[in-house]
């Protein structure tokens, strides 16, 4: 009998762990309570609208970065299109004022 690992959760971490364990000779079983995998990277469509389930920032989308290497090892970067927006996040306070977090570090300053 080989080495076996059970993983709870099919988000990015659980799926990545499962891939790396399989690459290193382990048998893996991944269990997810939802009907879709992906955790906070999950999106869905309803009628003509697309809903983003909370993913706002994914590290490692720039070629040459250390996380990009990981995505490549996992086979994710093949044929992907990454759209880098000028804003990372906008937070709105109870008074209606907003604080914008820009992706460009100089603009954020």
Steps between C-alpha positions, in 0.01 A plus 500: 500500500637843401507824689157663521388849601148636547456872435201694629413793276540546127608863501834613357696360795327161507521453124865610490590272790327211323693565177837522674430189708408307184818626330691349793340157497210537742144386436268787585131550558364854511163568662302820445161584651390723210408388151782712348869495574720806530417655836512880476593470131154368423281694262160422359253627242137583552316606185730749321696594815828358630558505876847504654490304824756725673828454316655845457869429483697201381874508562743365245338622181816679386738278301830462682354525851546210740126431519476498119744208507264313735200569274707367209591182689131444569414552132285806560679755281441319170275721293385723785413865452574724796341842524684735735272779613614840622320457834556216743205582724264780600380514860195705590435621853162542667521874427518432124865601466717266298865396520652369178790256507681536169706221346773746401713557812579861405135583449412325828745724687 
